[in-house]
Amino acid sequence: MTNTRRRIVFFIKVAQLVIYAWIRGIKLLPFSFHRTAAEQKKLYEEGKSKCDGYTSISKHQEWRAMDFVIVDDEDNPIWEYIESYNVLGKFWVEHLNGRWGGNFNEDSTGFSDPYHFEY
């Protein structure tokens, strides 16, 4: 499968995730999608990624990852880890065959990233 095809499939999966969330009363706000190598390198240097953007490429650089924050009824971002992230992560992994940052092994990445959805 070409990278273009993977991107198309990713966008279809994102649409399904957003609809799934909306039906359950979970509002999502995307806050990070595509990144340049320089942007990725900065996150790597801040300890927020294991990908440096050059020798290790992030799915964000390939247009196949998106970060979402859940928003409350007043449209305020909920940056605390709440159960709704687990609900979305489980759906993403089990029904859409994606990789969810909430399942990142903290021993190998150094952090959990419940906002991250990739394909």
N, C-alpha and C positions, 0 to 999 in steps of 0.2 A: 504494500500500500504506500502510495506517495505521501510526502509530508503535507501536500495540499489536501489530499483526501482525508488525512488524519485531522487536519484543522477543521474541515467541514463536519466530520463526525463529532469532534469535540464541541463545536457550536451547537449541534443538535442535542448533545448530552447536556450542555449548559441550559438550553431552553427547557429541557425536561426537568432538570433540577429546580429551576426557577418556578415552573408551574407546580411541581410537587410541593415546594415550600409554600407557595401562595395559597394552594388549596388547604394547607394545614395552618394558615394564619401566620406564617413566618415570612417576614419581609426581608429581602436581601438587597444589599448595596455593594456593587463591585467596586473595589478600590485599587486593585493592581492586576493588570493584564499583561501586555507586552512590555518587555524590558530590553534595553540595549545592553551590550556587553559591559559598558562602563557603569550603567545602573546596577547590573548584577554584581559587578566587582565591588561596588560600594557596600552592598548588602553583605557580601562575603566578608569584607574587611570589618564590618560591624558585628560579625558573628551571627547574622540572621539567615545565613544560607551556607550550605556546603558546596555550592557551585560558584566558582570564581568568575564565570562568564567567558572565559577564554579556553582553559584546558578542560574545564568541566562546564558543559552548557546546561542551563536551566530550561525546563519546559516552558517557562515564561518567554524565553528568547525564541522558542520555536512556535509561539502562538498557541500552545496547547496546555496552558494552565491559567487559572483565574483565582484571585482571592476575593472572598465575599465577607462582609460583616453583616450580622443580623441587626436590624433596627427595631426599636420599640414603637409603640403606638404614636409617639410624638416625633418619629423619624430620627431619634437619637441613636447613634451606633452603640451596640452592646459589645464592648471589648472584653468583658469577662467571659470566661468559659461557662456556657450554660448548656443544658441538655439538648436544646434545639440543634446545636452543632453536631451532636452525636446522631440525632435523627437524620440530618442531611448527609452526614458522612456515611452512615450505614446504607442509605439509599444509593448514594453515589458508587459505593464499592460493590454492593450486592446486586443492584439492578442495572447499573450503567457501566459496570466493569472498569471504573476509574480508580485512581489512587488518591486517597484523602490524607492531608497533612496531619489530621488528628491521630492517624495510625502510624505516623513516623516513629520509628524506634528511637527513643530518647538516648539510648546508648550509642547509636551510630550517628545521629544528627545533632544531638545536644539539645534538642528542643522539640516540642510538639507544635504543630501549626494548624489549628482547627479551621482556619480561614481558607486554606489552600485546597483546591480541587484541580487535578490534572488528569490527562489522558495520554 
